[in-house]
């Protein structure tokens, strides 16, 4: 056997061994991934979220994500039905369609809550769509970014019509999950978000837990965690304190 063939055989055996080692390592990593429930509460002294020492102190679930909800947001004594179907939000009243999100929007989730703390319940959406701006593109922006990115939109329902209150351009970090609740006990709702990073598709892997506050013209970041792997955002209550619960992955 020539030295050339021997070298090829050795190389093939080395590649096979390397592949086997890699497969074993990946199997070990997957099998040893552990999901932990983390409970955060707001520390008014330090002005940061702190990890609770126990995850068994919670009594009642306060805010959850819904795919269907009923509410009378326009105060006409008739409840509207809000339903998320195949990434499209449909709003109906007495079987009449009041509004549905555009076909080129992919609505991940919606929450009915007062986002700007004016006493009016808003329709809040996490949306994936092409275009950094809509018809109100700033004059100094030469070209609209038409890639599909994540946006946060806030609407009101007035006289059976959906009207935009606030719409973000492309978010720097996409919202994987979001909820609205008063976290720091200032009697105002906070935007609680699991943020991710952009990939090849309109998908989101939770990397950060963040708190945002309404500032009269939009949202400002109030707090952000160190990077990790987060999912399953919920907000629960105990003794007049709202707690954030999430799942975190460790090895």
N, C-alpha and C positions, 0 to 999 in steps of 0.2 A: 504494500500500500504506500502510495506516495505521501511525502510530507504535507503536500497541499491538501489531500483528502483528509489526513489526520487532523490538520488545523481546522478544517470545516466541521468535522465531527465534534471536536472539542468545543468549538464555538456553538454548535447546535445544542450540545449537552448543557453548556453554560447558560444559554438562553432559556432552556427548559427548566433548569434549576432556579433561575432567577424568577421566572414566571410562577413557579410553584411557591416560592418564598413570598412573592407579592400577593398571591391569592390567599395564602395562609394568614398573612398580615392583615389583609382587608377583612377576612372572615373574623379574625380576632377583634378588630376595631368595631365592626358592626355588632358582634355579640356582646361587647363590653360597653356599648353606649348605654348610659343610664339617664332616664328622664326624671328630673326632680321638680316638684311643685315649689315655686318660690313665692313668698308673700312680702310685698313691700308696703310701707306706710310712710307718710310724709312727716319729716322731722322739722317742725317750725323753728327750732333753735338753730340747727345747722343749715336749713334751707336745702335739704337734699332728701331723696328717697332712701330709707333705711330698710334693710332686710329684717323681717320679724324673726324672733327666736323660735317661733312655733308656727306651723301651718294648720293647726287645729283650733284656732281661736275664732274662726268665722262662723257666723250664725245664719245669715241670709244673703242670697244672691241679689245684688242691686241692679247691675247692668249686664245684659247679655246681648249677643249678636242674634239678629233675626233675619229670616228670609221672607217673612210675611208679618205684617202688623196692621192694626186698625187704629185710626185716630181722626179727630175732627180738627184739623189744623187751620181751616178757614172759618171756624166758628159759625157754620150755617146749620148746626144741629143735625147734620148728617155725617156719619163717619166715612172716611175714605179708606180704601184698602190699598196697602203698599206691598207689592209683591216682587221679589227678585226672581226672574225666570231666565235661565240661560244667559246670564250676564247682562240682562236688561231689566231696568226698574219700570214697573207698570203701576200707575196710579189710577184707580177706578172709584166711582161713586154711583151706587144704584146700577151697577153693570155698565155704566157709561165710562169710556176711557177719557180721563182728564189730561193725562200726559204719559208719555213713555220716552225713555232715554233714546238718543239717536243710535242708529244702527252701527255706527263706527265707534261707539263707546263700549268698553268692557267694564261693567260695574262689578267690582269685587264684593262690596258690602255697602249697607246704608244704615244710618242711625237717625232716629227722630229725637232730637234734643236741641236745647237752646245753646247754640255755639257761640254767639256774640253777646250773650247775657243781657238781652234787652227785654226779657220776659216773654218772647215769642218762640215757640218750638219750630226749629228749622229742619229741613231735609238735608242731611249730610251724606255725601257720596265719596267713595274712593273709586276713581275712574282711571282706566288705561285707555289712552286715545292718541292718535297721531296729531302732531301740531303743538308747538310750544304755546302759541296764542290762538285765539279765535278771531272774530272780526275786529277786536279792539287791539290789534298788534301795535305796539309803540312805534312811533315814526322813526326812532333811532335804530330799530332792529331791521337790518337789511334783508335777512332771509329767515323765514319761519322754519324751525326744525320740525320736520314731518315724521321723525321716528316715533315709535309708540313708547310713551313714557307715562308715568303715574301722576295723577292730579288729585287735588282735594277740592270739592265743590260744595258750596252751601246755597240752598235755595229756600224760598218761602212759597207757601200756597196762599194766594190772595184771590178771592172771588173765582174760585175754581181754575185759576191759572197759576202755573209755576213760573216764578220770577227769580232770576239770579241775584243773590245777595253778595256772594264773593266766590271767585274762581281763581285757583292758582295756575301759574304756568307750570312747566315741567318741575317736579320736585327733585331736589338734589338726591334725596334718599327716598325710595318708594315706600309707601305705607303698606305693610303686609296685613296689619290688623289695626283697627282703631275703635275707641269708645270715648264717650264724653261723660264726665262726672266731676264733682268738686273733690279734688284730692287733698288740697292744702287748707281746707276749712275756711276759705275766705268768702264763702257764699256765692262763688262764681264757678261755672263749669270749666274744666280743663280738658284739653284734647290729649288723650293718652294713646300712644302709638307704639306699635312694634315696627321699627323701620328696617329696611333691608338694603340690598344693593342690586343694581341692574344687571341682568344677565342677557342671554340671547333672545329670550321670549318675554312675554308679559307675565312673568312669574316673580315670586318674591320669597326669599329665604330670610327669616327674621334674624337680624344681627344686633339690634339695639332696642332698648326700651327708652322712650322719650316722653317728656311732658311739654306741651305747647300751650301758650296763653293768648287769648284774643287781645289785640292792642288797638282796637278801633279802626284799623285799616287792614288787618290781616292777623296772622299768627306769628308769635315770636317764641323761639326755643327757650324753655325755662330750665330744663334739665335733661341730660342724656347719660345713659349707662356706658360702661366699658363694653367693648364688643363681646358677643357670645352667640349662643344659638337659642332663640326664643320662639315660643308659639303658644296658642290657646290663651289669648288675653281675656281676662274677666275682671270685673270689679265687684267686690263684696263689702258688706257693712257689718260693723260690730261697735256698739256703744257710741254711736254718732260719728264714727270714724270710717272713712272709706279706705279699703285696702285693694291694692292691685295684685292679682294672682296670675302667674304665667308658668309655663313649663320651660325648663332649661335643660339642655343636654350636656352631659359631661362624660368623661371616659375614666 
